Amino acid sequence: MPTPTGPSSPHPLTAQELAAHEVLTSFDAYARVRAARDGVLPSSRVGPREEERAFDELQQAIARLRTTSRPR
C-alpha cells in the first residue's frame, strides 16, 4: 500500500538526471584520487596516470551532461 506522503515506486530517471548523477560520481572519484595523491601513507598514494584518468572521466561525464542538456 503506498504511503500518503510519497509515490509507491520512484520515477525512472531522465537522461539528463542520469548524466548529472554520472558527473557527481565522477567528481567524487576525482576528488578521492586528488586527496590520495597527497596521502600520508605511501601505499595509499596514486600516481599521475590515475589522476589523469579520473580527470578525463570527469570531463567525459560533463560533456555527456552538456549534450543531454541542449534543447532539441
N, C-alpha and C positions, 0 to 999 in steps of 0.2 A: 504494500500500500504506500503510495507516495506521501511524503510529508507535506504539510500545508506551506512550509517555507521554502521548498525547493522542488525542482523537477525530479522525476523518477529516474532519469538517466542523463548524463551530461551530453550536451550537444556535440556533434562532430566538429573538430577544429577546421577552420578555413585554411586555404593555402597560405594566406598572409600570417595567420596565427601560428601555423607550423613553422614558417620561416622565421618569425620573431623568436619562437622558442629555440630554434636552432642557433640563432645569433647569441642568445643568452647562454646557452650551453657551451658554445664555442668560446665566448668571452670568459666564462668561468674557468674553462680548461686552460686558456691562455694565461689568465691571472695566476692560476696554480703553478704553471710552468715558470712564469716570471719569478714568483716567490721562491720556487725551488732552485732557481739559478743562483740565488744569493744565500742558499741554505747554510746553516752552521755545520751540519753533518756532511762530510764528503760523499757518503753513499746516497744521499738524497738529492744531490745536485744534478742538474740536467745540463746538457751541452747546447751550443748554439743551434745545432741542427733541430733538436726537439723544439726549441723556442721558435725557430723559423717555421717549422711545420705547423705548430699551433697557431701562429700568426696568419699563415696562409689559409688555414681552415677557417679562421675568423673572417678574413677578407672575403672568402668564397661565400660564406653564410650571409654576410652583409650584402653581397652582390645579388644573391638569390632573393633576399628580402626586398631589395630595391626593385627587382624585376616583378615580383608579385604585387608590389605597391603601386605600380604605374597604372594610371587609368587606361582602360581599353577603348 
